[in-house]
Amino acid sequence: MDASQIEIYKQQVGKVAASLVTSGMKVGLGSGSTAACVVRALGKRWQEEGLRFIGVPTSVDTAHLAQSFGIELTTLGKCPELDLDIDGADEVTHQHYHLIKGLGGALLREKIVRYAAKKFVVVVDERKMVNQLGDHTPIPVEVTPFGWEATAKHLEKIGATISIRLKKESKEFFLTDGANMILDCHFGLITDPAKLEKEINEIVGVMENGLFIHCTDEVLIAGHDGIQHLK
């Protein structure tokens, strides 16, 4: 599948996801390339159809994109309960719709926004669907910079092979919008994601991890057969 076809799929699923938003809603706006297609489709509806809703962005980049269309934004402090959250994923299991998220580095804010929403809809292209988590994606783990070396050693004790997330342009440590580091943890195929999520989060220094378990309500999948809408 070439890059142009992937981009078409992302735009298609973004448009369908944007159609789920109705005027007056409070909506979580996810991060990453597919979620950006949702925001652009919502921006088009905002400008051309007069759709009006309030968005809570999961990253600074998402906030800037939404603001470029004039979309009204707020915070969870002012709007602690959302009607809907739409976000992408790096892997989605065919059964149970368990997720790995966070290759874009916004996993902590994404998880906070997800659990503020009544409904969570995931948008992906068909490459992201897997039988078992860990198929081709590490688990991003967001950690505090202070003592990250010790945190990494504890992650290794539970089976992780760790790559430190670096900035592509400078090779300095990548920092999230919350000024935390990301340790990309390779565990291989994950047989019990709920157990692993608990083990990771029990480690001191870990802020959050990219396993999203038992939290997906619907999945929109773009591919050669069109859009699948799984509930």
N, C-alpha and C positions, 0 to 999 in steps of 0.2 A: 504494500500500500504506500503510494508516494505522498509527499507532504501536501501537495495541492488537494488530493482526495481527502486526506485527514482534515484539512481546514474546512472543506465543504461539509463534511460530517459534523464538525463542531458548530458551524453556523446553523445547520439544519436543526440540531438538537437544542441549540440556544434559542432559536425562534419558538420551538414547541414549548420549551420550559417557560419562556416569557409569557406565553399565552395563559399560563396558570395563574398569573397575577391579575387581580381585579382592583378597581379603584377603592381606596380606603384601607387597603391591606398594609400591614407592617411586615417587611420582608428582609430576611438576612441575605446579603449579597456575598457570594463566595469568592474565592481567589483562584488564580490559575488561568490557563489559556481558554479552557472550555467555559468556565464561569464568566470570563470576560465576554465571550460571545453572548451569554445570557444578558449581561449588563448592557451590551450594545443593542440587543434586540429590545430590551426594556426602554432604553434611551430613545430608540426610534418610535416606540409606541407613546412615550411621554411627549415627544415633539409633534408627532403627526396625528395621534388619536386623542390627545388630551388625557391619557392615563395619569392618574395621580395616586401615589402611594408613598410611604416613608421607608427608606432603606437603612439598614445597619450594615456597614461594610466590614469585612473580615480582615482587611489589610489597607495600608496606605495607598497602594497601587489601585485597588478597587475603588477606594474613596475618590481618588483623582479622576478615574475613568467615569464614574457615575456623575461627578460634579461637572464634567465636560458636557454632559447632556442636560444639565440643569436639574437632575434628580435630587429631591429633598432627602437629606441624610440626618440621622440622629444617633444617639448612643444608647446602650442598654441601661445606662443610668436613668435616662429620661423615658425609655421605652423597654422595660424589662421582659415583656412577653411579646413574642412575634407570632404572626399567623403562619408564616411559611419561611423556610430557609432553602435556598437552591445553591448547590455547590458541586464541584467536580470531585474526582477521585483518581488515584493512581492504580489501584486494583479494586475490583468488586467481585465477590464470589457469586457463582450462579445460584447457590443455595444460601439462604439467610441474608444475602446482600451485606456481608461483612466487608469492611473497607480498609485499605491503607491509604492515608492521605498525608500530605506534608512535603512532597518534593519541591513545592514552591516556597516552603518555609513559613507558612501561616497557620500551622496545625493547631496551636494553642487557641488563637482567636477563633479559628473555624469551629473548634469543639465547643467553646464557650457559647458562640452564637447558635450552634446547632441545638444545644440543650436549653436555649431560651425559646425555641420555636415549637409550635404545636405539630408541625409537619415538616419532614426533611426529605427533599427530593434531590437525588443525585443524577448528574448529567455526565455521560461518558461516550466515547466512541467504542466500537466493538473490540478494539485491541486491549482494553482495560479489563475485560471479563476473564476470570480465572476460576479453576476448580478449587484451588487452595491458595490462601494468602502466602506471600513470599515467593511466588512463582518467578517473578522477575524484578521485584521491587524491595529495597530494604525498608525497614521501619524507621522513619525519622523520629528522633527523640530530642525534645527541646530541653536543654539543661542550662543551669546558671553558669556563667563564666568562672565564678569563684570556685576553685576546687574541681573543675571539670575533669581533671586527670583522675581523681579519686572516683568520681562518678562513673567514668569510663571503665575503670577496673572492675567495679561492681557489675556493670552491664556485661563485661566479658565473662564474669563468673556464672552468669545465667545463660551463657551460650552465644553471646553476640560477637561477631567480627565487625570491628568499627572502622568507619571512614569519617574523618572530620570534615564537615561541610566548609568549603572555602569559596571565596568570591572568585568568579571566573577571570575577571580582569586583572586582579592584583595578587591573588593567592593568599590574601589575608583571611582571617576567620570570617565566615558569613555570620551576620547577626540578624536576628529577626526584628520585626517592628517593636518588640518588647525588649530589645537589646540582649537576647539570650542566644546561645550557640545551638547548633544542630549537630548531633552525632547520628550518622546514618548507620543503622545496626542491621547487619545481615544475620538472619537466623536460619536461612534455608526455608523449606516448606514448613508451614506452621500448622501443627495438628490441633492445638487447643488455644486459639487466639484470645479467648476470655481470660484464661489462666495466665498467659504471657503478658497481657495488658496489665493485670493486677501486679505481677512480679516486677515489671518495669516501673510502675508508678510507686511501688513501695521503696524504691531506692532514693535515698536522700540526695538532693541536687537535681532530680528530674522534675521538670515543670509539667510536662505532658508528653504523651507519645502519639504516634500517627495511626494507631489501631482504633477504628470506630466500629464497635461491636454491638449488635442488636439495637441499632439506632436509626436504620434507614427505612423510610415508609414507602418510597417509590423510586424506581430507577428508569431513566430515559436513556436508551442506547441507540446511537446512530451507527448505521452500517450499510452494507450492500443491499440489505432487504428493506431499507427504509428505517423508520423510527419504531423501536419496540418500547412499549410502556408497561413496565412490570410493577405490580403492587403486592 
